């Protein structure tokens, strides 16, 4: 299979490939835009803050329970 056959849809049957073009702005891979990298960064940051928020909420609820007791003792 020659590379020119690769782009022929009739000959490409059964070939699974990742689309190298940008999934966000559809720019060709050769442009090396940063959309996907930025998108991944944003997704990681969102997942992080979602996770940390529940931890902060846990800490806050424990502190609200414990602080009055600590203040009463001292
Ligand atoms: Zn892009």
PDB file of the backbone (N, CA, C, O) and the ligand in Angstrom, with CONECT records:
HET     ZN  A 101       1
ATOM      1  N   UNK A   1       0.834  -1.193   0.000  1.00  0.00           N
ATOM      2  CA  UNK A   1       0.000   0.000   0.000  1.00  0.00           C
ATOM      3  C   UNK A   1       0.870   1.244   0.000  1.00  0.00           C
ATOM      4  O   UNK A   1       1.615   1.488   0.949  1.00  0.00           O
ATOM      5  N   UNK A   2       0.776   2.026  -1.058  1.00  0.00           N
ATOM      6  CA  UNK A   2       1.562   3.245  -1.159  1.00  0.00           C
ATOM      7  C   UNK A   2       0.877   4.369  -0.406  1.00  0.00           C
ATOM      8  O   UNK A   2      -0.319   4.300  -0.123  1.00  0.00           O
ATOM      9  N   UNK A   3       1.642   5.411  -0.080  1.00  0.00           N
ATOM     10  CA  UNK A   3       1.070   6.492   0.718  1.00  0.00           C
ATOM     11  C   UNK A   3      -0.070   7.185  -0.023  1.00  0.00           C
ATOM     12  O   UNK A   3      -1.007   7.687   0.598  1.00  0.00           O
ATOM     13  N   UNK A   4       0.013   7.210  -1.358  1.00  0.00           N
ATOM     14  CA  UNK A   4      -1.086   7.870  -2.080  1.00  0.00           C
ATOM     15  C   UNK A   4      -2.359   7.015  -1.987  1.00  0.00           C
ATOM     16  O   UNK A   4      -3.466   7.544  -2.085  1.00  0.00           O
ATOM     17  N   UNK A   5      -2.208   5.709  -1.801  1.00  0.00           N
ATOM     18  CA  UNK A   5      -3.376   4.844  -1.617  1.00  0.00           C
ATOM     19  C   UNK A   5      -4.008   5.073  -0.243  1.00  0.00           C
ATOM     20  O   UNK A   5      -5.211   4.887  -0.059  1.00  0.00           O
ATOM     21  N   UNK A   6      -3.195   5.469   0.690  1.00  0.00           N
ATOM     22  CA  UNK A   6      -3.634   5.629   2.071  1.00  0.00           C
ATOM     23  C   UNK A   6      -4.773   6.635   2.176  1.00  0.00           C
ATOM     24  O   UNK A   6      -5.685   6.479   2.989  1.00  0.00           O
ATOM     25  N   UNK A   7      -4.705   7.669   1.340  1.00  0.00           N
ATOM     26  CA  UNK A   7      -5.739   8.705   1.391  1.00  0.00           C
ATOM     27  C   UNK A   7      -6.934   8.381   0.507  1.00  0.00           C
ATOM     28  O   UNK A   7      -7.911   9.129   0.481  1.00  0.00           O
ATOM     29  N   UNK A   8      -6.862   7.291  -0.204  1.00  0.00           N
ATOM     30  CA  UNK A   8      -7.988   6.867  -1.033  1.00  0.00           C
ATOM     31  C   UNK A   8      -8.978   6.089  -0.153  1.00  0.00           C
ATOM     32  O   UNK A   8      -8.665   4.996   0.320  1.00  0.00           O
ATOM     33  N   UNK A   9     -10.170   6.657   0.063  1.00  0.00           N
ATOM     34  CA  UNK A   9     -11.127   6.025   0.983  1.00  0.00           C
ATOM     35  C   UNK A   9     -11.464   4.578   0.612  1.00  0.00           C
ATOM     36  O   UNK A   9     -11.743   3.757   1.486  1.00  0.00           O
ATOM     37  N   UNK A  10     -11.438   4.271  -0.684  1.00  0.00           N
ATOM     38  CA  UNK A  10     -11.778   2.912  -1.107  1.00  0.00           C
ATOM     39  C   UNK A  10     -10.718   1.911  -0.660  1.00  0.00           C
ATOM     40  O   UNK A  10     -11.027   0.768  -0.324  1.00  0.00           O
ATOM     41  N   UNK A  11      -9.469   2.359  -0.663  1.00  0.00           N
ATOM     42  CA  UNK A  11      -8.374   1.464  -0.281  1.00  0.00           C
ATOM     43  C   UNK A  11      -8.090   1.506   1.219  1.00  0.00           C
ATOM     44  O   UNK A  11      -7.354   0.671   1.745  1.00  0.00           O
ATOM     45  N   UNK A  12      -8.679   2.485   1.897  1.00  0.00           N
ATOM     46  CA  UNK A  12      -8.389   2.685   3.318  1.00  0.00           C
ATOM     47  C   UNK A  12      -9.258   1.804   4.209  1.00  0.00           C
ATOM     48  O   UNK A  12      -9.100   1.792   5.430  1.00  0.00           O
ATOM     49  N   UNK A  13     -10.163   1.077   3.595  1.00  0.00           N
ATOM     50  CA  UNK A  13     -11.099   0.234   4.342  1.00  0.00           C
ATOM     51  C   UNK A  13     -10.363  -0.655   5.351  1.00  0.00           C
ATOM     52  O   UNK A  13      -9.419  -1.361   4.995  1.00  0.00           O
ATOM     53  N   UNK A  14     -10.795  -0.613   6.580  1.00  0.00           N
ATOM     54  CA  UNK A  14     -10.199  -1.471   7.596  1.00  0.00           C
ATOM     55  C   UNK A  14      -8.978  -0.881   8.260  1.00  0.00           C
ATOM     56  O   UNK A  14      -8.430  -1.463   9.196  1.00  0.00           O
ATOM     57  N   UNK A  15      -8.547   0.277   7.779  1.00  0.00           N
ATOM     58  CA  UNK A  15      -7.388   0.917   8.403  1.00  0.00           C
ATOM     59  C   UNK A  15      -7.890   1.879   9.464  1.00  0.00           C
ATOM     60  O   UNK A  15      -8.642   2.808   9.170  1.00  0.00           O
ATOM     61  N   UNK A  16      -7.470   1.652  10.695  1.00  0.00           N
ATOM     62  CA  UNK A  16      -7.871   2.546  11.777  1.00  0.00           C
ATOM     63  C   UNK A  16      -6.705   3.465  12.074  1.00  0.00           C
ATOM     64  O   UNK A  16      -5.588   3.012  12.321  1.00  0.00           O
ATOM     65  N   UNK A  17      -6.972   4.754  12.047  1.00  0.00           N
ATOM     66  CA  UNK A  17      -5.888   5.682  12.368  1.00  0.00           C
ATOM     67  C   UNK A  17      -6.432   6.834  13.194  1.00  0.00           C
ATOM     68  O   UNK A  17      -7.613   7.174  13.118  1.00  0.00           O
ATOM     69  N   UNK A  18      -5.553   7.424  13.978  1.00  0.00           N
ATOM     70  CA  UNK A  18      -5.905   8.622  14.724  1.00  0.00           C
ATOM     71  C   UNK A  18      -5.893   9.778  13.748  1.00  0.00           C
ATOM     72  O   UNK A  18      -5.009   9.869  12.896  1.00  0.00           O
ATOM     73  N   UNK A  19      -6.864  10.655  13.866  1.00  0.00           N
ATOM     74  CA  UNK A  19      -6.860  11.846  13.033  1.00  0.00           C
ATOM     75  C   UNK A  19      -5.776  12.784  13.559  1.00  0.00           C
ATOM     76  O   UNK A  19      -5.893  13.271  14.684  1.00  0.00           O
ATOM     77  N   UNK A  20      -4.739  13.048  12.790  1.00  0.00           N
ATOM     78  CA  UNK A  20      -3.646  13.889  13.299  1.00  0.00           C
ATOM     79  C   UNK A  20      -4.023  15.365  13.369  1.00  0.00           C
ATOM     80  O   UNK A  20      -3.332  16.149  14.019  1.00  0.00           O
ATOM     81  N   UNK A  21      -5.111  15.750  12.707  1.00  0.00           N
ATOM     82  CA  UNK A  21      -5.507  17.153  12.721  1.00  0.00           C
ATOM     83  C   UNK A  21      -6.047  17.547  14.088  1.00  0.00           C
ATOM     84  O   UNK A  21      -6.475  16.700  14.872  1.00  0.00           O
ATOM     85  N   UNK A  22      -6.018  18.839  14.357  1.00  0.00           N
ATOM     86  CA  UNK A  22      -6.498  19.347  15.637  1.00  0.00           C
ATOM     87  C   UNK A  22      -7.991  19.041  15.793  1.00  0.00           C
ATOM     88  O   UNK A  22      -8.785  19.299  14.888  1.00  0.00           O
ATOM     89  N   UNK A  23      -8.359  18.492  16.948  1.00  0.00           N
ATOM     90  CA  UNK A  23      -9.755  18.154  17.195  1.00  0.00           C
ATOM     91  C   UNK A  23     -10.577  19.395  17.503  1.00  0.00           C
ATOM     92  O   UNK A  23     -11.806  19.347  17.460  1.00  0.00           O
ATOM     93  N   UNK A  24      -9.927  20.489  17.808  1.00  0.00           N
ATOM     94  CA  UNK A  24     -10.642  21.691  18.230  1.00  0.00           C
ATOM     95  C   UNK A  24     -10.780  22.687  17.086  1.00  0.00           C
ATOM     96  O   UNK A  24     -11.894  23.097  16.758  1.00  0.00           O
ATOM     97  N   UNK A  25      -9.649  23.088  16.466  1.00  0.00           N
ATOM     98  CA  UNK A  25      -9.749  24.081  15.394  1.00  0.00           C
ATOM     99  C   UNK A  25      -9.589  23.436  14.013  1.00  0.00           C
ATOM    100  O   UNK A  25      -9.650  24.124  12.994  1.00  0.00           O
ATOM    101  N   UNK A  26      -9.385  22.114  13.983  1.00  0.00           N
ATOM    102  CA  UNK A  26      -9.265  21.333  12.740  1.00  0.00           C
ATOM    103  C   UNK A  26      -8.092  21.766  11.870  1.00  0.00           C
ATOM    104  O   UNK A  26      -8.067  21.474  10.675  1.00  0.00           O
ATOM    105  N   UNK A  27      -7.130  22.455  12.454  1.00  0.00           N
ATOM    106  CA  UNK A  27      -5.925  22.813  11.704  1.00  0.00           C
ATOM    107  C   UNK A  27      -5.133  21.538  11.437  1.00  0.00           C
ATOM    108  O   UNK A  27      -5.135  20.619  12.255  1.00  0.00           O
ATOM    109  N   UNK A  28      -4.452  21.484  10.285  1.00  0.00           N
ATOM    110  CA  UNK A  28      -3.644  20.296  10.007  1.00  0.00           C
ATOM    111  C   UNK A  28      -2.549  20.120  11.058  1.00  0.00           C
ATOM    112  O   UNK A  28      -2.066  21.093  11.637  1.00  0.00           O
ATOM    113  N   UNK A  29      -2.169  18.878  11.291  1.00  0.00           N
ATOM    114  CA  UNK A  29      -1.185  18.581  12.337  1.00  0.00           C
ATOM    115  C   UNK A  29       0.118  19.340  12.132  1.00  0.00           C
ATOM    116  O   UNK A  29       0.825  19.645  13.093  1.00  0.00           O
ATOM    117  N   UNK A  30       0.436  19.648  10.856  1.00  0.00           N
ATOM    118  CA  UNK A  30       1.697  20.329  10.556  1.00  0.00           C
ATOM    119  C   UNK A  30       1.753  21.732  11.154  1.00  0.00           C
ATOM    120  O   UNK A  30       2.839  22.274  11.361  1.00  0.00           O
ATOM    121  N   UNK A  31       0.592  22.324  11.434  1.00  0.00           N
ATOM    122  CA  UNK A  31       0.573  23.662  12.030  1.00  0.00           C
ATOM    123  C   UNK A  31       0.946  23.617  13.509  1.00  0.00           C
ATOM    124  O   UNK A  31       1.351  24.623  14.091  1.00  0.00           O
ATOM    125  N   UNK A  32       0.802  22.424  14.111  1.00  0.00           N
ATOM    126  CA  UNK A  32       1.139  22.220  15.520  1.00  0.00           C
ATOM    127  C   UNK A  32       0.521  23.292  16.415  1.00  0.00           C
ATOM    128  O   UNK A  32       1.210  23.894  17.238  1.00  0.00           O
ATOM    129  N   UNK A  33      -0.767  23.525  16.252  1.00  0.00           N
ATOM    130  CA  UNK A  33      -1.447  24.483  17.121  1.00  0.00           C
ATOM    131  C   UNK A  33      -1.503  23.913  18.539  1.00  0.00           C
ATOM    132  O   UNK A  33      -1.280  22.721  18.747  1.00  0.00           O
ATOM    133  N   UNK A  34      -1.799  24.763  19.494  1.00  0.00           N
ATOM    134  CA  UNK A  34      -1.728  24.320  20.887  1.00  0.00           C
ATOM    135  C   UNK A  34      -3.097  24.060  21.500  1.00  0.00           C
ATOM    136  O   UNK A  34      -3.207  23.889  22.714  1.00  0.00           O
ATOM    137  N   UNK A  35      -4.152  24.026  20.666  1.00  0.00           N
ATOM    138  CA  UNK A  35      -5.510  23.844  21.192  1.00  0.00           C
ATOM    139  C   UNK A  35      -5.640  22.608  22.072  1.00  0.00           C
ATOM    140  O   UNK A  35      -6.136  22.684  23.196  1.00  0.00           O
ATOM    141  N   UNK A  36      -5.188  21.465  21.548  1.00  0.00           N
ATOM    142  CA  UNK A  36      -5.378  20.213  22.286  1.00  0.00           C
ATOM    143  C   UNK A  36      -4.569  20.197  23.576  1.00  0.00           C
ATOM    144  O   UNK A  36      -5.041  19.719  24.607  1.00  0.00           O
ATOM    145  N   UNK A  37      -3.346  20.724  23.514  1.00  0.00           N
ATOM    146  CA  UNK A  37      -2.520  20.780  24.720  1.00  0.00           C
ATOM    147  C   UNK A  37      -3.174  21.680  25.758  1.00  0.00           C
ATOM    148  O   UNK A  37      -3.207  21.358  26.946  1.00  0.00           O
ATOM    149  N   UNK A  38      -3.701  22.830  25.287  1.00  0.00           N
ATOM    150  CA  UNK A  38      -4.365  23.756  26.207  1.00  0.00           C
ATOM    151  C   UNK A  38      -5.633  23.132  26.770  1.00  0.00           C
ATOM    152  O   UNK A  38      -5.930  23.274  27.956  1.00  0.00           O
ATOM    153  N   UNK A  39      -6.386  22.432  25.904  1.00  0.00           N
ATOM    154  CA  UNK A  39      -7.618  21.777  26.343  1.00  0.00           C
ATOM    155  C   UNK A  39      -7.343  20.745  27.409  1.00  0.00           C
ATOM    156  O   UNK A  39      -8.078  20.635  28.390  1.00  0.00           O
ATOM    157  N   UNK A  40      -6.272  19.984  27.210  1.00  0.00           N
ATOM    158  CA  UNK A  40      -5.898  18.977  28.196  1.00  0.00           C
ATOM    159  C   UNK A  40      -5.525  19.631  29.520  1.00  0.00           C
ATOM    160  O   UNK A  40      -5.897  19.155  30.593  1.00  0.00           O
ATOM    161  N   UNK A  41      -4.783  20.732  29.424  1.00  0.00           N
ATOM    162  CA  UNK A  41      -4.365  21.453  30.622  1.00  0.00           C
ATOM    163  C   UNK A  41      -5.585  21.952  31.401  1.00  0.00           C
ATOM    164  O   UNK A  41      -5.650  21.827  32.623  1.00  0.00           O
ATOM    165  N   UNK A  42      -6.550  22.521  30.667  1.00  0.00           N
ATOM    166  CA  UNK A  42      -7.765  23.026  31.311  1.00  0.00           C
ATOM    167  C   UNK A  42      -8.535  21.877  31.958  1.00  0.00           C
ATOM    168  O   UNK A  42      -9.041  22.011  33.072  1.00  0.00           O
ATOM    169  N   UNK A  43      -8.621  20.741  31.252  1.00  0.00           N
ATOM    170  CA  UNK A  43      -9.361  19.596  31.785  1.00  0.00           C
ATOM    171  C   UNK A  43      -8.714  19.088  33.065  1.00  0.00           C
ATOM    172  O   UNK A  43      -9.408  18.753  34.025  1.00  0.00           O
ATOM    173  N   UNK A  44      -7.383  19.031  33.080  1.00  0.00           N
ATOM    174  CA  UNK A  44      -6.664  18.567  34.276  1.00  0.00           C
ATOM    175  C   UNK A  44      -6.909  19.542  35.424  1.00  0.00           C
ATOM    176  O   UNK A  44      -7.158  19.132  36.557  1.00  0.00           O
ATOM    177  N   UNK A  45      -6.834  20.844  35.115  1.00  0.00           N
ATOM    178  CA  UNK A  45      -7.044  21.851  36.156  1.00  0.00           C
ATOM    179  C   UNK A  45      -8.453  21.758  36.734  1.00  0.00           C
ATOM    180  O   UNK A  45      -8.648  21.877  37.944  1.00  0.00           O
ATOM    181  N   UNK A  46      -9.436  21.543  35.851  1.00  0.00           N
ATOM    182  CA  UNK A  46     -10.823  21.425  36.318  1.00  0.00           C
ATOM    183  C   UNK A  46     -11.002  20.197  37.200  1.00  0.00           C
ATOM    184  O   UNK A  46     -11.654  20.263  38.242  1.00  0.00           O
ATOM    185  N   UNK A  47     -10.414  19.065  36.775  1.00  0.00           N
ATOM    186  CA  UNK A  47     -10.524  17.837  37.560  1.00  0.00           C
ATOM    187  C   UNK A  47      -9.846  18.013  38.910  1.00  0.00           C
ATOM    188  O   UNK A  47     -10.348  17.553  39.935  1.00  0.00           O
ATOM    189  N   UNK A  48      -8.700  18.684  38.899  1.00  0.00           N
ATOM    190  CA  UNK A  48      -7.963  18.941  40.129  1.00  0.00           C
ATOM    191  C   UNK A  48      -8.784  19.776  41.092  1.00  0.00           C
ATOM    192  O   UNK A  48      -8.916  19.430  42.266  1.00  0.00           O
ATOM    193  N   UNK A  49      -9.343  20.890  40.589  1.00  0.00           N
ATOM    194  CA  UNK A  49     -10.053  21.790  41.491  1.00  0.00           C
ATOM    195  C   UNK A  49     -11.342  21.133  41.992  1.00  0.00           C
ATOM    196  O   UNK A  49     -11.769  21.372  43.121  1.00  0.00           O
ATOM    197  N   UNK A  50     -11.964  20.293  41.134  1.00  0.00           N
ATOM    198  CA  UNK A  50     -13.162  19.583  41.586  1.00  0.00           C
ATOM    199  C   UNK A  50     -12.812  18.636  42.732  1.00  0.00           C
ATOM    200  O   UNK A  50     -13.534  18.533  43.724  1.00  0.00           O
ATOM    201  N   UNK A  51     -11.684  17.949  42.566  1.00  0.00           N
ATOM    202  CA  UNK A  51     -11.244  17.009  43.593  1.00  0.00           C
ATOM    203  C   UNK A  51     -10.847  17.744  44.861  1.00  0.00           C
ATOM    204  O   UNK A  51     -11.209  17.338  45.965  1.00  0.00           O
ATOM    205  N   UNK A  52     -10.095  18.837  44.694  1.00  0.00           N
ATOM    206  CA  UNK A  52      -9.621  19.573  45.863  1.00  0.00           C
ATOM    207  C   UNK A  52     -10.780  20.237  46.590  1.00  0.00           C
ATOM    208  O   UNK A  52     -10.754  20.366  47.814  1.00  0.00           O
ATOM    209  N   UNK A  53     -11.809  20.663  45.837  1.00  0.00           N
ATOM    210  CA  UNK A  53     -12.937  21.318  46.482  1.00  0.00           C
ATOM    211  C   UNK A  53     -13.621  20.389  47.471  1.00  0.00           C
ATOM    212  O   UNK A  53     -14.018  20.822  48.553  1.00  0.00           O
ATOM    213  N   UNK A  54     -13.766  19.097  47.108  1.00  0.00           N
ATOM    214  CA  UNK A  54     -14.420  18.180  48.042  1.00  0.00           C
ATOM    215  C   UNK A  54     -13.539  17.935  49.258  1.00  0.00           C
ATOM    216  O   UNK A  54     -14.040  17.717  50.361  1.00  0.00           O
ATOM    217  N   UNK A  55     -12.205  17.971  49.052  1.00  0.00           N
ATOM    218  CA  UNK A  55     -11.295  17.814  50.186  1.00  0.00           C
ATOM    219  C   UNK A  55     -11.394  19.043  51.093  1.00  0.00           C
ATOM    220  O   UNK A  55     -11.434  18.917  52.317  1.00  0.00           O
ATOM    221  N   UNK A  56     -11.433  20.238  50.479  1.00  0.00           N
ATOM    222  CA  UNK A  56     -11.567  21.455  51.279  1.00  0.00           C
ATOM    223  C   UNK A  56     -12.864  21.435  52.082  1.00  0.00           C
ATOM    224  O   UNK A  56     -12.901  21.830  53.247  1.00  0.00           O
ATOM    225  N   UNK A  57     -13.934  20.961  51.424  1.00  0.00           N
ATOM    226  CA  UNK A  57     -15.219  20.903  52.127  1.00  0.00           C
ATOM    227  C   UNK A  57     -15.142  19.959  53.326  1.00  0.00           C
ATOM    228  O   UNK A  57     -15.689  20.249  54.390  1.00  0.00           O
ATOM    229  N   UNK A  58     -14.459  18.829  53.146  1.00  0.00           N
ATOM    230  CA  UNK A  58     -14.288  17.887  54.255  1.00  0.00           C
ATOM    231  C   UNK A  58     -13.511  18.528  55.386  1.00  0.00           C
ATOM    232  O   UNK A  58     -13.896  18.428  56.551  1.00  0.00           O
ATOM    233  N   UNK A  59     -12.402  19.196  55.038  1.00  0.00           N
ATOM    234  CA  UNK A  59     -11.564  19.835  56.058  1.00  0.00           C
ATOM    235  C   UNK A  59     -12.379  20.888  56.803  1.00  0.00           C
ATOM    236  O   UNK A  59     -12.313  20.992  58.028  1.00  0.00           O
ATOM    237  N   UNK A  60     -13.161  21.677  56.029  1.00  0.00           N
ATOM    238  CA  UNK A  60     -13.952  22.746  56.641  1.00  0.00           C
ATOM    239  C   UNK A  60     -14.983  22.173  57.611  1.00  0.00           C
ATOM    240  O   UNK A  60     -15.173  22.699  58.707  1.00  0.00           O
ATOM    241  N   UNK A  61     -15.652  21.084  57.197  1.00  0.00           N
ATOM    242  CA  UNK A  61     -16.688  20.541  58.075  1.00  0.00           C
ATOM    243  C   UNK A  61     -16.083  19.929  59.331  1.00  0.00           C
ATOM    244  O   UNK A  61     -16.680  19.994  60.405  1.00  0.00           O
ATOM    245  N   UNK A  62     -14.897  19.333  59.200  1.00  0.00           N
ATOM    246  CA  UNK A  62     -14.225  18.785  60.386  1.00  0.00           C
ATOM    247  C   UNK A  62     -13.783  19.916  61.299  1.00  0.00           C
ATOM    248  O   UNK A  62     -13.932  19.837  62.518  1.00  0.00           O
ATOM    249  N   UNK A  63     -13.234  20.980  60.696  1.00  0.00           N
ATOM    250  CA  UNK A  63     -12.784  22.119  61.508  1.00  0.00           C
ATOM    251  C   UNK A  63     -13.945  22.759  62.255  1.00  0.00           C
ATOM    252  O   UNK A  63     -13.811  23.143  63.417  1.00  0.00           O
ATOM    253  N   UNK A  64     -15.093  22.871  61.577  1.00  0.00           N
ATOM    254  CA  UNK A  64     -16.248  23.491  62.221  1.00  0.00           C
ATOM    255  C   UNK A  64     -16.738  22.650  63.396  1.00  0.00           C
ATOM    256  O   UNK A  64     -17.294  23.174  64.362  1.00  0.00           O
ATOM    257  N   UNK A  65     -16.522  21.329  63.300  1.00  0.00           N
ATOM    258  CA  UNK A  65     -16.901  20.443  64.398  1.00  0.00           C
ATOM    259  C   UNK A  65     -15.898  20.519  65.540  1.00  0.00           C
ATOM    260  O   UNK A  65     -16.269  20.544  66.714  1.00  0.00           O
ATOM    261  N   UNK A  66     -14.621  20.555  65.175  1.00  0.00           N
ATOM    262  CA  UNK A  66     -13.557  20.420  66.168  1.00  0.00           C
ATOM    263  C   UNK A  66     -13.183  21.749  66.818  1.00  0.00           C
ATOM    264  O   UNK A  66     -12.867  21.789  68.007  1.00  0.00           O
ATOM    265  N   UNK A  67     -13.217  22.839  66.047  1.00  0.00           N
ATOM    266  CA  UNK A  67     -12.768  24.128  66.572  1.00  0.00           C
ATOM    267  C   UNK A  67     -13.498  24.565  67.848  1.00  0.00           C
ATOM    268  O   UNK A  67     -12.838  24.990  68.796  1.00  0.00           O
ATOM    269  N   UNK A  68     -14.807  24.481  67.909  1.00  0.00           N
ATOM    270  CA  UNK A  68     -15.485  24.893  69.154  1.00  0.00           C
ATOM    271  C   UNK A  68     -15.039  24.063  70.341  1.00  0.00           C
ATOM    272  O   UNK A  68     -14.936  24.565  71.460  1.00  0.00           O
ATOM    273  N   UNK A  69     -14.769  22.759  70.086  1.00  0.00           N
ATOM    274  CA  UNK A  69     -14.304  21.911  71.177  1.00  0.00           C
ATOM    275  C   UNK A  69     -12.911  22.345  71.637  1.00  0.00           C
ATOM    276  O   UNK A  69     -12.629  22.413  72.833  1.00  0.00           O
ATOM    277  N   UNK A  70     -12.047  22.637  70.660  1.00  0.00           N
ATOM    278  CA  UNK A  70     -10.695  23.080  70.993  1.00  0.00           C
ATOM    279  C   UNK A  70     -10.737  24.414  71.751  1.00  0.00           C
ATOM    280  O   UNK A  70      -9.981  24.617  72.701  1.00  0.00           O
ATOM    281  N   UNK A  71     -11.610  25.302  71.330  1.00  0.00           N
ATOM    282  CA  UNK A  71     -11.706  26.602  71.973  1.00  0.00           C
ATOM    283  C   UNK A  71     -12.275  26.470  73.383  1.00  0.00           C
ATOM    284  O   UNK A  71     -11.908  27.233  74.276  1.00  0.00           O
ATOM    285  N   UNK A  72     -13.166  25.509  73.584  1.00  0.00           N
ATOM    286  CA  UNK A  72     -13.760  25.297  74.890  1.00  0.00           C
ATOM    287  C   UNK A  72     -12.731  24.759  75.876  1.00  0.00           C
ATOM    288  O   UNK A  72     -12.753  25.082  77.063  1.00  0.00           O
ATOM    289  N   UNK A  73     -11.817  23.919  75.349  1.00  0.00           N
ATOM    290  CA  UNK A  73     -10.800  23.307  76.212  1.00  0.00           C
ATOM    291  C   UNK A  73      -9.758  24.324  76.643  1.00  0.00           C
ATOM    292  O   UNK A  73      -9.324  24.318  77.795  1.00  0.00           O
ATOM    293  N   UNK A  74      -9.354  25.195  75.734  1.00  0.00           N
ATOM    294  CA  UNK A  74      -8.259  26.106  76.064  1.00  0.00           C
ATOM    295  C   UNK A  74      -8.714  27.259  76.947  1.00  0.00           C
ATOM    296  O   UNK A  74      -7.907  28.113  77.312  1.00  0.00           O
TER     297      UNK A  74
HETATM  298 ZN    ZN A 101      -6.098  23.674  17.067  1.00  0.00          ZN
END
